[in-house]
């Protein structure tokens, strides 16, 4: 997840002035049974911690291979959702903003 945070950090400089997104995020890696959470703010993913956050405003669920492919930029978030490889539970407007960050 460090790479995801770094990738989002790189996009933050480009998008910080255009994307206002400050939300809690929780991620579940299905095949590994791993949960972690953090906060998206100013285009950055901060405060990554092990475990679930039941009150997270954005919830991402993916297999480990798909998560790595998204982090590496080999899998587009919209395509991953459309093909049901990744599921995201979020307000539709937040989802659009998240897509721009990734």
C-alpha positions in Angstrom: 0.0 0.0 0.0 3.0 2.2 0.3 3.2 2.2 -3.5 -0.5 3.2 -3.7 0.2 6.1 -1.3 3.2 7.2 -3.4 1.3 7.0 -6.7 -1.5 9.1 -5.2 1.1 11.5 -3.8 2.5 12.0 -7.4 -1.0 12.8 -8.7 -1.7 15.1 -5.7 0.4 17.9 -7.1 -1.5 17.8 -10.4 -5.0 17.4 -8.8 -4.9 19.0 -5.3 -6.3 22.3 -6.6 -9.0 20.6 -8.6 -10.1 17.7 -6.4 -11.5 18.2 -3.0 -11.7 14.8 -1.3 -11.2 14.2 2.4 -12.6 10.8 3.3 -11.8 7.8 5.3 -10.9 4.7 3.2 -11.0 1.0 4.1 -9.6 -1.7 1.9 -10.1 -5.5 2.0 -7.8 -7.8 0.1 -10.1 -10.7 -0.5 -7.7 -13.6 -1.2 -5.4 -12.7 1.7 -8.0 -11.8 4.3 -6.2 -8.6 4.9 -7.8 -5.3 5.9 -6.3 -1.8 6.2 -7.5 1.7 6.4 -6.4 5.3 6.2 -7.5 8.7 5.0 -7.6 10.4 1.6 -7.0 14.0 2.0 -5.7 16.6 -0.5 -5.1 13.8 -3.0 -2.9 11.9 -0.5 -3.4 8.6 1.2 -2.2 9.1 4.8 -2.4 7.2 8.1 -2.4 3.7 6.7 -3.1 1.2 9.5 -3.9 -2.5 9.7 -7.4 -3.5 10.3 -10.9 -2.5 9.1 -12.7 0.8 9.7 -16.4 0.0 9.7 -17.2 3.7 9.5 -15.1 4.4 6.4 -16.8 6.5 3.7 -15.0 4.7 0.9 -14.6 1.0 0.9 -12.5 -0.9 -1.7 -12.5 -4.6 -2.0 -10.1 -6.4 -4.4 -8.0 -9.4 -4.9 -4.2 -9.0 -4.3 -3.3 -9.3 -8.0 -5.8 -6.7 -9.0 -4.8 -4.3 -6.2 -1.1 -4.6 -7.3 -2.1 -4.0 -10.9 -4.0 -0.9 -10.0 -1.2 0.4 -7.8 1.3 -0.2 -10.7 -1.0 1.6 -13.2 -1.6 -1.6 -15.2 -5.3 -1.8 -14.3 -7.7 1.2 -14.6 -10.0 1.6 -11.7 -13.1 2.2 -13.9 -12.3 -1.0 -15.9 -11.7 -3.0 -12.8 -15.1 -1.9 -11.4 -16.9 -2.6 -14.6 -15.4 -6.1 -14.9 -16.2 -6.7 -11.2 -12.6 -7.4 -10.4 -12.8 -4.6 -7.8 -15.7 -3.3 -5.8 -15.9 0.2 -4.4 -18.6 1.4 -2.1 -18.8 5.2 -2.0 -20.9 8.2 -2.8 -21.0 8.4 -6.6 -19.4 11.9 -6.5 -16.6 10.5 -4.3 -16.1 7.7 -6.7 -15.6 10.1 -9.6 -13.0 12.0 -7.6 -11.2 8.8 -6.6 -11.0 7.7 -10.2 -9.2 10.9 -11.1 -6.7 10.4 -8.3 -5.7 6.9 -9.5 
